[in-house]
């Protein structure tokens, strides 16, 4: 397990109502049965909206999440580079709050 994957798991487990699961065969954490973060290509992926979405997407190396690789990105999901792992906790909290409020 990489240090990035270890960090992803630690972040997810520290969110009290989050449960570990799978999304598209990839590890994720869910709240109320809905995914809010995932781990893909050694990077963390977040379901975001508003300013948090803009902030995450503006980081170097960040991109809209395209798990199929067929140029069909998921508009609310941002894949954030491990270069910005210091911001992963903040984005995970924002993703959790967003998904919880809308589920």
N, C-alpha and C positions, 0 to 999 in steps of 0.2 A: 504494500500500500504506500502510495506517495505521501509526502507531507501535505500536499494540497488536498488529497482525498481525506486524510486524517482531519484536517482543519474543517472541511465540508461536514463531516460526520459530527465533529464536536459542536459546530455552530447549530446544526439541526437538532441535536440532542439537548441543547441548552434552551430550546424554545419549548416551554412546558406542554402545550397542546399539540405539538407536532408529532407525527408518527412516520416512521421510516417505511418506504414502499418502493414501487417501481412505476416508471412512466416511459413508454416506448422501449421497454427493456433496459432502461437506464435507472440508476438509483435516484430516488427523490425523497422529499419529505412532504407530507400532506397535512392539511388542517380541514376538518369536516369532510374528508374524502376527496379534497381537491388539492392538487399539487401546487406548491408555491416556490420551491427551489428544486434544482436537479444538479447532477454532476455529469459532465460530458467533456471528453478530450482533455482531461486534467484541469478543467475550468469549471467554475460555478455558474449556474444559470438561474435567473430570477424572473418571476412574473411581476411586472411593475407597470405603473401608470404615472402620469403627471410628471412632476419635477424629478422624482426618483428615476423614472424611465429615461428622461433626458440626461440626467447626471451620469447614469450607468453607460448609456450609449455614447456619451461624449469622451469616455476614457479611451486612450490608445489601446488598440487590440480588441476592444469590445465590438460585438456585432449582434444583429438579430439572430436568434437561435434557429438553426435550420438542421434538425436532426436527420432528415432524409438525405441531405446533400443535393437535393434536386431544385435548388433555388426557389423554395417555397417556405420562406422564414415565417415563424410565428410572431406576429406583430407585437404582442405584449411581452414576449420573452427575450431577455438580454443575456448573452453569454459574455461573462466578464473574465478577462485574462487573469491568470495567476499573478501577473505583475502587479495587480491591484487587489491582492488578497487581503490587504489591510482594510479594505472597504466592504468586504464580503458580509461581515456581521450587520453593518448598517443596511445593506440592501436586502439581506435575509429578513430583517425585522420589518422593513417596508413591504416586502413581498407577502410576509405572513399577515400583516395588518390589512393589506389590500384584499387578499384572497378570503380571509376570515370575514371581512365586512361584506363580501359579495357572494357568500356561499350559504 
